[in-house]
């Protein structure tokens, strides 16, 4: 019997891709902030102009960059997430047309869709809590954010939090992208409440 073909993505590959988004944004921001005046084919000269050590390039040292908390990095990472959110929303809506949540497109149901369907697809679990004042403000809470499970700075917890925070810009963009796909404009503010617990404060209009 013929079955509908499925496109499967290895979860480890997806995790590695998500992990690389922040270092990529930091590196491109550094390069844009320190442009090379003249093109060169000399590899050693190129490394010197970029001020990159051939031993540490691509390593964890990137998280010591002065740009890690910059607005440029935030914008780039959040935009990656936004693009992912719109596409994931379209796929889930198409494949789950009988989803009870989507039969009534009230704002609260859209938030439930994010907490259940979207979060489970990306992070393998649902959000742990959803709060609202019923006036357009929502707080989504994940008590054990998957991406943070293996993050631990050798310095201290504060350093771990500082270097982990840019990874919240990805789900921030994803949430905003999903809402946008339903025609909802939003401002999403992430917060690390008690590592690895995170929350997303959402203001909608």
Order of alpha helices (4+ residues) and beta strands (2+ residues): alpha-alpha-alpha-alpha-alpha-beta-beta-alpha-alpha-beta-beta
